[in-house]
Each structure stands twice: as C-alpha cells, then as structure tokens.
Amino acid sequence: MTTAVADRTLNALDRCDRCGAQAYVRVVLESSGGELLFCGHHARAVESTLKPLSSDWQDETGRLHEKAPVTID
C-alpha cells in the first residue's frame, strides 16, 4: 500500500466493513498492511481493540458535523 492511497480523503464510495454505511475511519493494520473501513459508530466500538494493532488510524468523523454549502440560484 502506498502512502498516497492511505492518506486520501474518504468519500461516499467508501463503506463500513461492518454495516455498509459511509465510512469515516480508515484503519491500516500494522501486521499485514491490510485496510479496514468503519462508520463512526463501529469505529468507536472497535477502537480500543484495533488502535493498538494499527499503523495508521485515519479518523474523519469530524466531517459528520460539517454543513454543506448552500447555493442560491
């Protein structure tokens, strides 16, 4: 896995591996380099177990509270 791939912003096509909702957290496992994606809910549920085993924990849950810009035509 390249750094460019690991550091990219998650988007609507990235889905939680547990429930299929939009993923806001990417976990890269230190042992294998494998990648797991989670919604905010499932990321919190597995954080204490997986965070010590990860080489990268990309958390974009702060985007959940962003407001979309409003355009007036």
mmCIF file as gemmi writes it, N, C-alpha and C atoms, coordinates in Angstrom:
data_model
loop_
_atom_site.group_PDB
_atom_site.id
_atom_site.type_symbol
_atom_site.label_atom_id
_atom_site.label_alt_id
_atom_site.label_comp_id
_atom_site.label_asym_id
_atom_site.label_entity_id
_atom_site.label_seq_id
_atom_site.pdbx_PDB_ins_code
_atom_site.Cartn_x
_atom_site.Cartn_y
_atom_site.Cartn_z
_atom_site.occupancy
_atom_site.B_iso_or_equiv
_atom_site.pdbx_formal_charge
_atom_site.auth_seq_id
_atom_site.auth_asym_id
_atom_site.pdbx_PDB_model_num
ATOM 1 N N . MET Axp A 1 ? 0.864 -1.182 0 1 0 ? 1 A 1
ATOM 2 C CA . MET Axp A 1 ? 0 0 0 1 0 ? 1 A 1
ATOM 3 C C . MET Axp A 1 ? 0.898 1.228 0 1 0 ? 1 A 1
ATOM 4 N N . THR Axp A 2 ? 0.558 2.186 -0.814 1 0 ? 2 A 1
ATOM 5 C CA . THR Axp A 2 ? 1.348 3.405 -0.88 1 0 ? 2 A 1
ATOM 6 C C . THR Axp A 2 ? 0.81 4.431 0.1 1 0 ? 2 A 1
ATOM 7 N N . THR Axp A 3 ? 1.659 5.366 0.487 1 0 ? 3 A 1
ATOM 8 C CA . THR Axp A 3 ? 1.24 6.422 1.399 1 0 ? 3 A 1
ATOM 9 C C . THR Axp A 3 ? 0.141 7.272 0.785 1 0 ? 3 A 1
ATOM 10 N N . ALA Axp A 4 ? 0.22 7.517 -0.514 1 0 ? 4 A 1
ATOM 11 C CA . ALA Axp A 4 ? -0.798 8.339 -1.178 1 0 ? 4 A 1
ATOM 12 C C . ALA Axp A 4 ? -2.187 7.718 -1.043 1 0 ? 4 A 1
ATOM 13 N N . VAL Axp A 5 ? -2.276 6.41 -1.142 1 0 ? 5 A 1
ATOM 14 C CA . VAL Axp A 5 ? -3.57 5.74 -1.004 1 0 ? 5 A 1
ATOM 15 C C . VAL Axp A 5 ? -4.039 5.824 0.437 1 0 ? 5 A 1
ATOM 16 N N . ALA Axp A 6 ? -3.154 5.588 1.389 1 0 ? 6 A 1
ATOM 17 C CA . ALA Axp A 6 ? -3.529 5.582 2.8 1 0 ? 6 A 1
ATOM 18 C C . ALA Axp A 6 ? -3.953 6.962 3.287 1 0 ? 6 A 1
ATOM 19 N N . ASP Axp A 7 ? -3.431 8.028 2.683 1 0 ? 7 A 1
ATOM 20 C CA . ASP Axp A 7 ? -3.724 9.371 3.154 1 0 ? 7 A 1
ATOM 21 C C . ASP Axp A 7 ? -4.869 10.062 2.416 1 0 ? 7 A 1
ATOM 22 N N . ARG Axp A 8 ? -5.489 9.408 1.486 1 0 ? 8 A 1
ATOM 23 C CA . ARG Axp A 8 ? -6.549 10.068 0.724 1 0 ? 8 A 1
ATOM 24 C C . ARG Axp A 8 ? -7.794 10.264 1.587 1 0 ? 8 A 1
ATOM 25 N N . THR Axp A 9 ? -8.543 11.288 1.257 1 0 ? 9 A 1
ATOM 26 C CA . THR Axp A 9 ? -9.78 11.582 1.975 1 0 ? 9 A 1
ATOM 27 C C . THR Axp A 9 ? -10.827 10.527 1.648 1 0 ? 9 A 1
ATOM 28 N N . LEU Axp A 10 ? -11.517 10.063 2.658 1 0 ? 10 A 1
ATOM 29 C CA . LEU Axp A 10 ? -12.595 9.096 2.445 1 0 ? 10 A 1
ATOM 30 C C . LEU Axp A 10 ? -13.756 9.799 1.75 1 0 ? 10 A 1
ATOM 31 N N . ASN Axp A 11 ? -14.488 9.065 0.912 1 0 ? 11 A 1
ATOM 32 C CA . ASN Axp A 11 ? -15.623 9.664 0.211 1 0 ? 11 A 1
ATOM 33 C C . ASN Axp A 11 ? -16.846 8.759 0.318 1 0 ? 11 A 1
ATOM 34 N N . ALA Axp A 12 ? -17.92 9.136 -0.325 1 0 ? 12 A 1
ATOM 35 C CA . ALA Axp A 12 ? -19.193 8.417 -0.213 1 0 ? 12 A 1
ATOM 36 C C . ALA Axp A 12 ? -19.12 6.99 -0.76 1 0 ? 12 A 1
ATOM 37 N N . LEU Axp A 13 ? -18.13 6.68 -1.56 1 0 ? 13 A 1
ATOM 38 C CA . LEU Axp A 13 ? -17.987 5.322 -2.075 1 0 ? 13 A 1
ATOM 39 C C . LEU Axp A 13 ? -17.319 4.387 -1.073 1 0 ? 13 A 1
ATOM 40 N N . ASP Axp A 14 ? -16.654 4.947 -0.074 1 0 ? 14 A 1
ATOM 41 C CA . ASP Axp A 14 ? -16.019 4.146 0.972 1 0 ? 14 A 1
ATOM 42 C C . ASP Axp A 14 ? -17.081 3.725 1.981 1 0 ? 14 A 1
ATOM 43 N N . ARG Axp A 15 ? -17.242 2.419 2.185 1 0 ? 15 A 1
ATOM 44 C CA . ARG Axp A 15 ? -18.316 1.895 3.022 1 0 ? 15 A 1
ATOM 45 C C . ARG Axp A 15 ? -17.762 1.134 4.214 1 0 ? 15 A 1
ATOM 46 N N . CYS Axp A 16 ? -18.486 1.184 5.319 1 0 ? 16 A 1
ATOM 47 C CA . CYS Axp A 16 ? -18.131 0.484 6.555 1 0 ? 16 A 1
ATOM 48 C C . CYS Axp A 16 ? -18.11 -1.025 6.302 1 0 ? 16 A 1
ATOM 49 N N . ASP Axp A 17 ? -17.05 -1.679 6.759 1 0 ? 17 A 1
ATOM 50 C CA . ASP Axp A 17 ? -16.93 -3.124 6.598 1 0 ? 17 A 1
ATOM 51 C C . ASP Axp A 17 ? -17.9 -3.896 7.489 1 0 ? 17 A 1
ATOM 52 N N . ARG Axp A 18 ? -18.474 -3.25 8.49 1 0 ? 18 A 1
ATOM 53 C CA . ARG Axp A 18 ? -19.424 -3.932 9.381 1 0 ? 18 A 1
ATOM 54 C C . ARG Axp A 18 ? -20.869 -3.789 8.923 1 0 ? 18 A 1
ATOM 55 N N . CYS Axp A 19 ? -21.276 -2.578 8.495 1 0 ? 19 A 1
ATOM 56 C CA . CYS Axp A 19 ? -22.705 -2.362 8.233 1 0 ? 19 A 1
ATOM 57 C C . CYS Axp A 19 ? -23.012 -1.77 6.861 1 0 ? 19 A 1
ATOM 58 N N . GLY Axp A 20 ? -22.009 -1.32 6.135 1 0 ? 20 A 1
ATOM 59 C CA . GLY Axp A 20 ? -22.247 -0.767 4.808 1 0 ? 20 A 1
ATOM 60 C C . GLY Axp A 20 ? -22.548 0.725 4.772 1 0 ? 20 A 1
ATOM 61 N N . ALA Axp A 21 ? -22.604 1.382 5.925 1 0 ? 21 A 1
ATOM 62 C CA . ALA Axp A 21 ? -22.814 2.835 5.959 1 0 ? 21 A 1
ATOM 63 C C . ALA Axp A 21 ? -21.554 3.53 5.44 1 0 ? 21 A 1
ATOM 64 N N . GLN Axp A 22 ? -21.64 4.835 5.204 1 0 ? 22 A 1
ATOM 65 C CA . GLN Axp A 22 ? -20.467 5.572 4.74 1 0 ? 22 A 1
ATOM 66 C C . GLN Axp A 22 ? -19.361 5.491 5.779 1 0 ? 22 A 1
ATOM 67 N N . ALA Axp A 23 ? -18.156 5.203 5.327 1 0 ? 23 A 1
ATOM 68 C CA . ALA Axp A 23 ? -17.004 5.081 6.22 1 0 ? 23 A 1
ATOM 69 C C . ALA Axp A 23 ? -16.382 6.446 6.485 1 0 ? 23 A 1
ATOM 70 N N . TYR Axp A 24 ? -16.055 6.677 7.745 1 0 ? 24 A 1
ATOM 71 C CA . TYR Axp A 24 ? -15.371 7.899 8.156 1 0 ? 24 A 1
ATOM 72 C C . TYR Axp A 24 ? -14.062 7.601 8.868 1 0 ? 24 A 1
ATOM 73 N N . VAL Axp A 25 ? -13.74 6.323 9.037 1 0 ? 25 A 1
ATOM 74 C CA . VAL Axp A 25 ? -12.496 5.927 9.687 1 0 ? 25 A 1
ATOM 75 C C . VAL Axp A 25 ? -11.842 4.826 8.86 1 0 ? 25 A 1
ATOM 76 N N . ARG Axp A 26 ? -10.548 5.018 8.578 1 0 ? 26 A 1
ATOM 77 C CA . ARG Axp A 26 ? -9.745 4.001 7.884 1 0 ? 26 A 1
ATOM 78 C C . ARG Axp A 26 ? -8.678 3.526 8.861 1 0 ? 26 A 1
ATOM 79 N N . VAL Axp A 27 ? -8.567 2.214 8.992 1 0 ? 27 A 1
ATOM 80 C CA . VAL Axp A 27 ? -7.576 1.611 9.874 1 0 ? 27 A 1
ATOM 81 C C . VAL Axp A 27 ? -6.637 0.777 9.021 1 0 ? 27 A 1
ATOM 82 N N . VAL Axp A 28 ? -5.336 1.035 9.134 1 0 ? 28 A 1
ATOM 83 C CA . VAL Axp A 28 ? -4.335 0.224 8.451 1 0 ? 28 A 1
ATOM 84 C C . VAL Axp A 28 ? -3.669 -0.624 9.517 1 0 ? 28 A 1
ATOM 85 N N . LEU Axp A 29 ? -3.758 -1.948 9.356 1 0 ? 29 A 1
ATOM 86 C CA . LEU Axp A 29 ? -3.201 -2.871 10.337 1 0 ? 29 A 1
ATOM 87 C C . LEU Axp A 29 ? -1.687 -2.961 10.189 1 0 ? 29 A 1
ATOM 88 N N . GLU Axp A 30 ? -1.005 -2.87 11.319 1 0 ? 30 A 1
ATOM 89 C CA . GLU Axp A 30 ? 0.457 -2.873 11.322 1 0 ? 30 A 1
ATOM 90 C C . GLU Axp A 30 ? 1.027 -4.207 10.84 1 0 ? 30 A 1
ATOM 91 N N . SER Axp A 31 ? 0.415 -5.315 11.224 1 0 ? 31 A 1
ATOM 92 C CA . SER Axp A 31 ? 0.959 -6.637 10.913 1 0 ? 31 A 1
ATOM 93 C C . SER Axp A 31 ? 0.9 -6.986 9.43 1 0 ? 31 A 1
ATOM 94 N N . SER Axp A 32 ? -0.196 -6.639 8.774 1 0 ? 32 A 1
ATOM 95 C CA . SER Axp A 32 ? -0.373 -7.056 7.386 1 0 ? 32 A 1
ATOM 96 C C . SER Axp A 32 ? -0.437 -5.909 6.388 1 0 ? 32 A 1
ATOM 97 N N . GLY Axp A 33 ? -0.669 -4.692 6.887 1 0 ? 33 A 1
ATOM 98 C CA . GLY Axp A 33 ? -0.868 -3.564 5.987 1 0 ? 33 A 1
ATOM 99 C C . GLY Axp A 33 ? -2.276 -3.538 5.42 1 0 ? 33 A 1
ATOM 100 N N . GLY Axp A 34 ? -3.104 -4.486 5.866 1 0 ? 34 A 1
ATOM 101 C CA . GLY Axp A 34 ? -4.492 -4.529 5.419 1 0 ? 34 A 1
ATOM 102 C C . GLY Axp A 34 ? -5.261 -3.316 5.903 1 0 ? 34 A 1
ATOM 103 N N . GLU Axp A 35 ? -6.316 -3.015 5.197 1 0 ? 35 A 1
ATOM 104 C CA . GLU Axp A 35 ? -7.1 -1.814 5.473 1 0 ? 35 A 1
ATOM 105 C C . GLU Axp A 35 ? -8.53 -2.197 5.855 1 0 ? 35 A 1
ATOM 106 N N . LEU Axp A 36 ? -9.039 -1.56 6.898 1 0 ? 36 A 1
ATOM 107 C CA . LEU Axp A 36 ? -10.422 -1.727 7.319 1 0 ? 36 A 1
ATOM 108 C C . LEU Axp A 36 ? -11.087 -0.364 7.322 1 0 ? 36 A 1
ATOM 109 N N . LEU Axp A 37 ? -12.351 -0.317 6.934 1 0 ? 37 A 1
ATOM 110 C CA . LEU Axp A 37 ? -13.112 0.927 6.922 1 0 ? 37 A 1
ATOM 111 C C . LEU Axp A 37 ? -14.3 0.789 7.862 1 0 ? 37 A 1
ATOM 112 N N . PHE Axp A 38 ? -14.587 1.856 8.615 1 0 ? 38 A 1
ATOM 113 C CA . PHE Axp A 38 ? -15.684 1.831 9.568 1 0 ? 38 A 1
ATOM 114 C C . PHE Axp A 38 ? -16.463 3.138 9.556 1 0 ? 38 A 1
ATOM 115 N N . CYS Axp A 39 ? -17.765 3.034 9.825 1 0 ? 39 A 1
ATOM 116 C CA . CYS Axp A 39 ? -18.565 4.221 10.119 1 0 ? 39 A 1
ATOM 117 C C . CYS Axp A 39 ? -18.143 4.702 11.509 1 0 ? 39 A 1
ATOM 118 N N . GLY Axp A 40 ? -18.587 5.862 11.918 1 0 ? 40 A 1
ATOM 119 C CA . GLY Axp A 40 ? -18.211 6.384 13.227 1 0 ? 40 A 1
ATOM 120 C C . GLY Axp A 40 ? -18.625 5.471 14.359 1 0 ? 40 A 1
ATOM 121 N N . HIS Axp A 41 ? -19.828 4.927 14.291 1 0 ? 41 A 1
ATOM 122 C CA . HIS Axp A 41 ? -20.352 4.05 15.341 1 0 ? 41 A 1
ATOM 123 C C . HIS Axp A 41 ? -19.483 2.804 15.515 1 0 ? 41 A 1
ATOM 124 N N . HIS Axp A 42 ? -19.187 2.113 14.441 1 0 ? 42 A 1
ATOM 125 C CA . HIS Axp A 42 ? -18.411 0.885 14.54 1 0 ? 42 A 1
ATOM 126 C C . HIS Axp A 42 ? -16.938 1.161 14.827 1 0 ? 42 A 1
ATOM 127 N N . ALA Axp A 43 ? -16.427 2.305 14.402 1 0 ? 43 A 1
ATOM 128 C CA . ALA Axp A 43 ? -15.044 2.665 14.737 1 0 ? 43 A 1
ATOM 129 C C . ALA Axp A 43 ? -14.894 2.827 16.241 1 0 ? 43 A 1
ATOM 130 N N . ARG Axp A 44 ? -15.861 3.488 16.879 1 0 ? 44 A 1
ATOM 131 C CA . ARG Axp A 44 ? -15.805 3.639 18.337 1 0 ? 44 A 1
ATOM 132 C C . ARG Axp A 44 ? -15.911 2.284 19.031 1 0 ? 44 A 1
ATOM 133 N N . ALA Axp A 45 ? -16.709 1.382 18.465 1 0 ? 45 A 1
ATOM 134 C CA . ALA Axp A 45 ? -16.913 0.063 19.067 1 0 ? 45 A 1
ATOM 135 C C . ALA Axp A 45 ? -15.642 -0.792 19.045 1 0 ? 45 A 1
ATOM 136 N N . VAL Axp A 46 ? -14.788 -0.629 18.025 1 0 ? 46 A 1
ATOM 137 C CA . VAL Axp A 46 ? -13.585 -1.455 17.899 1 0 ? 46 A 1
ATOM 138 C C . VAL Axp A 46 ? -12.292 -0.71 18.225 1 0 ? 46 A 1
ATOM 139 N N . GLU Axp A 47 ? -12.4 0.574 18.53 1 0 ? 47 A 1
ATOM 140 C CA . GLU Axp A 47 ? -11.2 1.405 18.711 1 0 ? 47 A 1
ATOM 141 C C . GLU Axp A 47 ? -10.244 0.851 19.76 1 0 ? 47 A 1
ATOM 142 N N . SER Axp A 48 ? -10.731 0.467 20.925 1 0 ? 48 A 1
ATOM 143 C CA . SER Axp A 48 ? -9.83 0.004 21.993 1 0 ? 48 A 1
ATOM 144 C C . SER Axp A 48 ? -9.111 -1.29 21.608 1 0 ? 48 A 1
ATOM 145 N N . THR Axp A 49 ? -9.712 -2.09 20.755 1 0 ? 49 A 1
ATOM 146 C CA . THR Axp A 49 ? -9.089 -3.345 20.319 1 0 ? 49 A 1
ATOM 147 C C . THR Axp A 49 ? -8.135 -3.128 19.152 1 0 ? 49 A 1
ATOM 148 N N . LEU Axp A 50 ? -8.566 -2.358 18.157 1 0 ? 50 A 1
ATOM 149 C CA . LEU Axp A 50 ? -7.785 -2.233 16.925 1 0 ? 50 A 1
ATOM 150 C C . LEU Axp A 50 ? -6.722 -1.14 16.929 1 0 ? 50 A 1
ATOM 151 N N . LYS Axp A 51 ? -6.939 -0.064 17.682 1 0 ? 51 A 1
ATOM 152 C CA . LYS Axp A 51 ? -5.978 1.046 17.629 1 0 ? 51 A 1
ATOM 153 C C . LYS Axp A 51 ? -4.558 0.602 18.007 1 0 ? 51 A 1
ATOM 154 N N . PRO Axp A 52 ? -4.382 -0.234 19.037 1 0 ? 52 A 1
ATOM 155 C CA . PRO Axp A 52 ? -3.021 -0.686 19.345 1 0 ? 52 A 1
ATOM 156 C C . PRO Axp A 52 ? -2.402 -1.568 18.254 1 0 ? 52 A 1
ATOM 157 N N . LEU Axp A 53 ? -3.208 -2.153 17.399 1 0 ? 53 A 1
ATOM 158 C CA . LEU Axp A 53 ? -2.731 -3.032 16.336 1 0 ? 53 A 1
ATOM 159 C C . LEU Axp A 53 ? -2.55 -2.315 15.005 1 0 ? 53 A 1
ATOM 160 N N . SER Axp A 54 ? -2.853 -1.019 14.98 1 0 ? 54 A 1
ATOM 161 C CA . SER Axp A 54 ? -2.835 -0.285 13.708 1 0 ? 54 A 1
ATOM 162 C C . SER Axp A 54 ? -1.569 0.541 13.542 1 0 ? 54 A 1
ATOM 163 N N . SER Axp A 55 ? -1.173 0.705 12.276 1 0 ? 55 A 1
ATOM 164 C CA . SER Axp A 55 ? -0.06 1.594 11.963 1 0 ? 55 A 1
ATOM 165 C C . SER Axp A 55 ? -0.583 2.972 11.594 1 0 ? 55 A 1
ATOM 166 N N . ASP Axp A 56 ? -1.871 3.041 11.227 1 0 ? 56 A 1
ATOM 167 C CA . ASP Axp A 56 ? -2.491 4.319 10.877 1 0 ? 56 A 1
ATOM 168 C C . ASP Axp A 56 ? -3.971 4.256 11.232 1 0 ? 56 A 1
ATOM 169 N N . TRP Axp A 57 ? -4.446 5.311 11.889 1 0 ? 57 A 1
ATOM 170 C CA . TRP Axp A 57 ? -5.862 5.424 12.252 1 0 ? 57 A 1
ATOM 171 C C . TRP Axp A 57 ? -6.335 6.756 11.702 1 0 ? 57 A 1
ATOM 172 N N . GLN Axp A 58 ? -6.944 6.738 10.531 1 0 ? 58 A 1
ATOM 173 C CA . GLN Axp A 58 ? -7.407 7.96 9.859 1 0 ? 58 A 1
ATOM 174 C C . GLN Axp A 58 ? -8.857 8.205 10.251 1 0 ? 58 A 1
ATOM 175 N N . ASP Axp A 59 ? -9.082 9.198 11.084 1 0 ? 59 A 1
ATOM 176 C CA . ASP Axp A 59 ? -10.417 9.48 11.622 1 0 ? 59 A 1
ATOM 177 C C . ASP Axp A 59 ? -10.953 10.774 11.017 1 0 ? 59 A 1
ATOM 178 N N . GLU Axp A 60 ? -11.994 10.669 10.222 1 0 ? 60 A 1
ATOM 179 C CA . GLU Axp A 60 ? -12.63 11.829 9.596 1 0 ? 60 A 1
ATOM 180 C C . GLU Axp A 60 ? -14.046 12.023 10.134 1 0 ? 60 A 1
ATOM 181 N N . THR Axp A 61 ? -14.315 11.539 11.35 1 0 ? 61 A 1
ATOM 182 C CA . THR Axp A 61 ? -15.661 11.671 11.909 1 0 ? 61 A 1
ATOM 183 C C . THR Axp A 61 ? -16.042 13.118 12.159 1 0 ? 61 A 1
ATOM 184 N N . GLY Axp A 62 ? -15.088 14.019 12.236 1 0 ? 62 A 1
ATOM 185 C CA . GLY Axp A 62 ? -15.382 15.44 12.383 1 0 ? 62 A 1
ATOM 186 C C . GLY Axp A 62 ? -16.184 15.976 11.21 1 0 ? 62 A 1
ATOM 187 N N . ARG Axp A 63 ? -16.076 15.321 10.052 1 0 ? 63 A 1
ATOM 188 C CA . ARG Axp A 63 ? -16.836 15.739 8.871 1 0 ? 63 A 1
ATOM 189 C C . ARG Axp A 63 ? -18.327 15.48 9.026 1 0 ? 63 A 1
ATOM 190 N N . LEU Axp A 64 ? -18.713 14.65 9.981 1 0 ? 64 A 1
ATOM 191 C CA . LEU Axp A 64 ? -20.132 14.356 10.185 1 0 ? 64 A 1
ATOM 192 C C . LEU Axp A 64 ? -20.919 15.598 10.583 1 0 ? 64 A 1
ATOM 193 N N . HIS Axp A 65 ? -20.252 16.56 11.176 1 0 ? 65 A 1
ATOM 194 C CA . HIS Axp A 65 ? -20.925 17.763 11.675 1 0 ? 65 A 1
ATOM 195 C C . HIS Axp A 65 ? -20.752 18.971 10.75 1 0 ? 65 A 1
ATOM 196 N N . GLU Axp A 66 ? -20.101 18.762 9.605 1 0 ? 66 A 1
ATOM 197 C CA . GLU Axp A 66 ? -19.936 19.851 8.64 1 0 ? 66 A 1
ATOM 198 C C . GLU Axp A 66 ? -21.257 20.117 7.943 1 0 ? 66 A 1
ATOM 199 N N . LYS Axp A 67 ? -21.508 21.36 7.676 1 0 ? 67 A 1
ATOM 200 C CA . LYS Axp A 67 ? -22.719 21.727 6.945 1 0 ? 67 A 1
ATOM 201 C C . LYS Axp A 67 ? -22.346 21.944 5.485 1 0 ? 67 A 1
ATOM 202 N N . ALA Axp A 68 ? -23.169 21.405 4.611 1 0 ? 68 A 1
ATOM 203 C CA . ALA Axp A 68 ? -22.947 21.574 3.18 1 0 ? 68 A 1
ATOM 204 C C . ALA Axp A 68 ? -23.213 23.023 2.807 1 0 ? 68 A 1
ATOM 205 N N . PRO Axp A 69 ? -22.401 23.582 1.899 1 0 ? 69 A 1
ATOM 206 C CA . PRO Axp A 69 ? -22.649 24.956 1.468 1 0 ? 69 A 1
ATOM 207 C C . PRO Axp A 69 ? -23.987 25.061 0.74 1 0 ? 69 A 1
ATOM 208 N N . VAL Axp A 70 ? -24.665 26.157 0.969 1 0 ? 70 A 1
ATOM 209 C CA . VAL Axp A 70 ? -25.953 26.419 0.327 1 0 ? 70 A 1
ATOM 210 C C . VAL Axp A 70 ? -25.732 27.374 -0.82 1 0 ? 70 A 1
ATOM 211 N N . THR Axp A 71 ? -26.231 27.011 -1.994 1 0 ? 71 A 1
ATOM 212 C CA . THR Axp A 71 ? -26.133 27.889 -3.146 1 0 ? 71 A 1
ATOM 213 C C . THR Axp A 71 ? -27.524 28.378 -3.517 1 0 ? 71 A 1
ATOM 214 N N . ILE Axp A 72 ? -27.613 29.634 -3.817 1 0 ? 72 A 1
ATOM 215 C CA . ILE Axp A 72 ? -28.892 30.238 -4.214 1 0 ? 72 A 1
ATOM 216 C C . ILE Axp A 72 ? -28.769 30.658 -5.664 1 0 ? 72 A 1
ATOM 217 N N . ASP Axp A 73 ? -29.642 30.139 -6.491 1 0 ? 73 A 1
ATOM 218 C CA . ASP Axp A 73 ? -29.609 30.464 -7.929 1 0 ? 73 A 1
ATOM 219 C C . ASP Axp A 73 ? -30.471 31.65 -8.236 1 0 ? 73 A 1
